[in-house]
């Protein structure tokens, strides 16, 4: 610090949530649109100021409750803290971000200013929220490799092809349904339910249905990496 220069005191702290869901084979994030202030017209992650009588966890839950039914969240974890001096113009605000996941079959009623957006085509976003969103996507993709976090994106019961579509959208690359099933069975992440899906409109054999063995996060292969099919040791290799 330069002699005589007064330090900048961080007096504000906000919590933000990167809420992700796979729907219609697209990984999407929940955003709301500013209608005033320096970010008017831009889209932002759900969140708000941390109050003096709140913990971080309680604050993110209350902020999310204004945008989405928090009972639909199947997983919530702390993601990162941002402390860049210029992350918000003309003020000093720390931000602690969380990653939240919603199963593919959940459909929430959203406020008028809130929408789901594809992470592959983000709109103009406020401040550093695009960067935080991508951090959330990277965290999800990493944990899908070495944990059973797929449970948080999947419905309670699913076929191998339905789970393949969810993983493919979340990972952002092609995934073999056969190899995915083999790997997740070997890691004891999923088990057969003993039931079959109903035949489709074009007929065909009913597909075996599966579920995740537990719907709480577990590390199942700490050294695993789920790579795209053109790289070695991928789900398609």
N, C-alpha and C positions, 0 to 999 in steps of 0.2 A: 504494500500500500504506500502511495506517495506521502511524504511528510505533509501534515496539515490537512490531508484529505479525510473527510468523515466517512466511516464505514456505512454501507447500506445495510439496514436492519430488516431481516425478513419477518414481516409482521402478518403475512397472509399465507394460508395453506389451503389448497383445495384437493378434493378427491375426484378422480375420474374413473370411468369404467369402460373397458373395451369388451363389449358384449357381442359374442359371435354365435352364429347359427348356420347350419347347412340347410337350405331349403331349395327345392327344385334344382338340385345338383349344383348349387352356387353357394360358396362361402360368403356370408354377408355380415355386416356390422351395424349395430343400432346407433343412429345419429339423430340429433335434433338441430333445427335451424335457428340461428340468432336473428332477431328482428330489429335489433337496435344496438347501439354502441359501436366500438371500433371493428367488431367482427360481423356487423349486420350483413345478412345474406349468406354468410358462411355456415357450414355444418360443423357440429361439435359432438364430442363424446358426452354422454350423460354424466353429470357431476355437479359439484357446487362447493361452497366454502366449508371448511372444517370448523364446526362450532366449538366453543370453549368447553362445553360439557359433553362432548362426544369423543368416542374412540374412532380410529380410522374405519374399523369394520362396521360400527354402527352408522357412521356417516355415509359410507358408500351404499349401505342397505337402504337408508332413508332417501338418498338421492335417486337411486334406481327405482324406488317405489313410485316416484312421480312419472316415470316413463314406461315402465313395464312391470307386470306382476312378478315380484321377486320369487314367488313360489314356483315359477317356471324355471328358475335358475337351477341347473343340476350340478354346477361347480363354480366356485369363486375363490380366487387366490390373489395375493398381492403380486403385482407385476414389477413395478419400478418406481423410483422417485426422481423427478426432474427438478433441477435447481438452477438451470441456465439463467443468467442475469437478465437476458432480453427476451425470455420466452413469452412474456406479455408486455406490450409497449407501455412505458411510463409508470410501471409499477413493479413490485417485487413479490412474486407469488410462487411458492413451492407447490409442486403437484405430486401426489402419490396416486399411481394408477393401479387398477385391479383388472384382472382378466376374468370375465364371466362367460359361461357357456350355457346354451339353451338346446334341448333335444330337437331333432328335426321335425317331430310331429306336433310341437307346441305352436299355437297360433294366438298371440296376444293382441288385445285391442289397444291400439296406440293413440296417444294424443295427436291432435292435428298438426303439431309442429315436428313430429317424430316419424322417421321412416327407416326401413332397412335398406342398406346400400351394399352392392357387391364390393368386396375388398380389392377386386381386380380393376375397378373403375370408380375410385373414390371421387366425390365431388370436391369443389373448393372447400377446404376445411380451415377452421379457426386455429390461429396460433401454431402450436406444435402437435396438434391432435392427429394429423396424418402420420407423423413419425411414431407417435405412441401407439396408434392403431397397428402399424406394421410391426412394432415390437411385440404386441399381443399375438399377431399371426405367427411370428417366428417362435414365440414361446409354445403356442399350441402345436405347431408342426414338430418341434423338437420333442415335446412330451408324448406325442403320438408314437414316436419311435421306441421309447424305452419305458413307457408306462401304459396303463390300461385306460388312459383318458378318453378313448373313443366312447366309453360308456356315456359321457356327458353330452355327446352329439347325437347318439343313436336313440331310437325309441326303445321301449322296454323289451320288445320282441322284434326280430328282424330276420330276413333271409341273408344268405351270403352275398347275393347280388345287391341287395339294398345296403348292406354295410360297405361293400366295395364302392358304391356311388358316394357314400358319405366320406370315406377316407380319401377318395380321389379328389373330391371338391376341396376338402380341408388341406390336403397336402399340395395340391396344385399340379399334380402330374398323374399319369395313368397308373392304375393299380390292377393287378390280376385278382379277381375274386377267389379263384382257387388257391393261389399262393397266400393271399391274405388270410383266408380261413385256416389254412394249414399252419401258418405262423401263430395266429392267435389261439388256436387249439393247443399247439405245442407249448405255448407260454401259459396255458390255463387261464386265459383271459375270458374266453367265451365257452359256453356249454350248450349242447343241444337241448331243446325244451321237450322233445318227444312229440311235438305237434308239427303240422305242415300248413303252408299258406294255402289259401283258396285258389283254385285254378283261375287263370286269367280269361279274358273274353275270347282269346284264340285257342283255349284249351291248353294241353301240355300237362306234364306231371307236376303235382303240387311240390313246392320246394320245402326242404327242411328248415325249420325255424330255430333260431338261436337267441340267447340272451347273454349279457355279461355276467360273469360269476359273481362279481361284487360291483356296486355302484359307488364305491369309494376309491380314491386314487391309490394305486400301488405301483411301485417300481417292479417291473417284471423282467427286464433285460437292460441293465444299466449301460451296456456298451453297444446297444443296437442303434442302427441308423436306417430309416426307410428312405432309400434313394430312388430317383427316377429310373425308369427301365433301361436307359442307355448307360447306366453306371453299374459297377459290380456290386453284388450283394444287395440287390434291390428286392422288392416284393415280387417282381416279375422274373427274378433270376433263380 
